Amino acid sequence: MSQTYDYINPEHYKKGDKEVYEMMIDIWGEEAFVKHCEMSAFKYRMRLGAKPEQPIERDLKKAQWYESKAKELKSK
C-alpha cells in the first residue's frame, strides 16, 4: 500500500452521501454505535503489537479514532 493510504479512515468507508459509521447510526442508533466504538477501541488496545509486521501506532490510532468518536457522540 502507498504511504498516503489512510489506514484509520479509508475512502472505502465513504460511500455516497454518508460514511459507513453514519449509516450504522441510522440503522442501530447512536447508543449502540457508541458501544461499538468503545468495544472496538478496547479490541485495538488489547492487540497492540500482536500483528506481525504492523506498527503498534496504527492500532493505537484506530483505538483513538473510536474513543474520540464515542466521546463526540456522548457529548451531544
CYANA upper distance limits for C-alpha pairs under 8 A (distance plus 0.5 A):
  1 MET  CA      5 TYR  CA      7.16
  5 TYR  CA     10 PRO  CA      7.61
  6 ASP  CA     10 PRO  CA      5.38
  6 ASP  CA     11 GLU  CA      8.15
  7 TYR  CA     58 ARG  CA      7.85
  8 ILE  CA     58 ARG  CA      7.99
  8 ILE  CA     61 LYS  CA      7.37
  8 ILE  CA     62 LYS  CA      6.06
  8 ILE  CA     65 TRP  CA      7.95
  9 ASN  CA     13 TYR  CA      7.42
 10 PRO  CA     14 LYS  CA      8.12
 13 TYR  CA     19 GLU  CA      6.25
 13 TYR  CA     20 VAL  CA      5.86
 14 LYS  CA     18 LYS  CA      6.81
 14 LYS  CA     19 GLU  CA      4.85
 14 LYS  CA     20 VAL  CA      6.74
 15 LYS  CA     19 GLU  CA      6.46
 15 LYS  CA     20 VAL  CA      7.61
 18 LYS  CA     22 GLU  CA      6.47
 18 LYS  CA     23 MET  CA      7.11
 19 GLU  CA     23 MET  CA      7.06
 20 VAL  CA     24 MET  CA      6.73
 21 TYR  CA     25 ILE  CA      6.83
 21 TYR  CA     33 PHE  CA      8.38
 22 GLU  CA     26 ASP  CA      6.81
 23 MET  CA     27 ILE  CA      6.72
 24 MET  CA     28 TRP  CA      6.35
 24 MET  CA     29 GLY  CA      7.69
 24 MET  CA     33 PHE  CA      7.34
 25 ILE  CA     29 GLY  CA      4.96
 25 ILE  CA     30 GLU  CA      5.57
 25 ILE  CA     32 ALA  CA      8.18
 25 ILE  CA     33 PHE  CA      6.43
 26 ASP  CA     30 GLU  CA      8.28
 28 TRP  CA     32 ALA  CA      6.55
 28 TRP  CA     33 PHE  CA      7.45
 29 GLY  CA     33 PHE  CA      6.84
 30 GLU  CA     34 VAL  CA      6.61
 30 GLU  CA     73 LEU  CA      7.88
 31 GLU  CA     35 LYS  CA      6.94
 32 ALA  CA     36 HIS  CA      6.74
 33 PHE  CA     37 CYS  CA      6.68
 33 PHE  CA     70 ALA  CA      8.44
 34 VAL  CA     38 GLU  CA      6.76
 34 VAL  CA     69 LYS  CA      8.17
 34 VAL  CA     70 ALA  CA      5.42
 34 VAL  CA     73 LEU  CA      7.53
 34 VAL  CA     74 LYS  CA      8.02
 35 LYS  CA     39 MET  CA      6.62
 35 LYS  CA     70 ALA  CA      8.25
 36 HIS  CA     40 SER  CA      6.49
 37 CYS  CA     41 ALA  CA      6.55
 37 CYS  CA     66 TYR  CA      5.35
 37 CYS  CA     67 GLU  CA      6.97
 37 CYS  CA     69 LYS  CA      7.60
 37 CYS  CA     70 ALA  CA      6.30
 38 GLU  CA     42 PHE  CA      6.77
 38 GLU  CA     66 TYR  CA      7.16
 38 GLU  CA     67 GLU  CA      6.80
 38 GLU  CA     70 ALA  CA      7.18
 39 MET  CA     43 LYS  CA      6.68
 40 SER  CA     44 TYR  CA      6.72
 40 SER  CA     63 ALA  CA      7.41
 40 SER  CA     66 TYR  CA      7.24
 41 ALA  CA     45 ARG  CA      6.69
 41 ALA  CA     62 LYS  CA      7.63
 41 ALA  CA     63 ALA  CA      4.56
 41 ALA  CA     64 GLN  CA      7.39
 41 ALA  CA     65 TRP  CA      8.44
 41 ALA  CA     66 TYR  CA      5.99
 41 ALA  CA     67 GLU  CA      6.61
 42 PHE  CA     46 MET  CA      6.57
 42 PHE  CA     63 ALA  CA      7.58
 43 LYS  CA     47 ARG  CA      6.93
 43 LYS  CA     63 ALA  CA      8.39
 44 TYR  CA     48 LEU  CA      6.82
 44 TYR  CA     59 ASP  CA      5.94
 44 TYR  CA     60 LEU  CA      7.23
 44 TYR  CA     62 LYS  CA      7.36
 44 TYR  CA     63 ALA  CA      5.93
 45 ARG  CA     59 ASP  CA      7.45
 45 ARG  CA     60 LEU  CA      6.89
 45 ARG  CA     63 ALA  CA      6.77
 47 ARG  CA     51 LYS  CA      7.94
 47 ARG  CA     59 ASP  CA      8.31
 48 LEU  CA     56 ILE  CA      5.92
 48 LEU  CA     59 ASP  CA      6.62
 48 LEU  CA     60 LEU  CA      7.45
 49 GLY  CA     54 GLN  CA      7.94
 49 GLY  CA     55 PRO  CA      7.52
 49 GLY  CA     56 ILE  CA      5.50
 54 GLN  CA     58 ARG  CA      7.94
 55 PRO  CA     59 ASP  CA      8.00
 56 ILE  CA     60 LEU  CA      6.77
 57 GLU  CA     61 LYS  CA      6.44
 58 ARG  CA     62 LYS  CA      6.80
 59 ASP  CA     63 ALA  CA      6.65
 60 LEU  CA     64 GLN  CA      6.66
 61 LYS  CA     65 TRP  CA      6.61
 62 LYS  CA     66 TYR  CA      6.89
 63 ALA  CA     67 GLU  CA      6.65
 64 GLN  CA     68 SER  CA      6.42
 65 TRP  CA     69 LYS  CA      6.64
 66 TYR  CA     70 ALA  CA      6.64
 67 GLU  CA     71 LYS  CA      6.66
 68 SER  CA     72 GLU  CA      6.53
 69 LYS  CA     73 LEU  CA      6.71
 70 ALA  CA     74 LYS  CA      6.58
 71 LYS  CA     75 SER  CA      6.66
 72 GLU  CA     76 LYS  CA      7.26
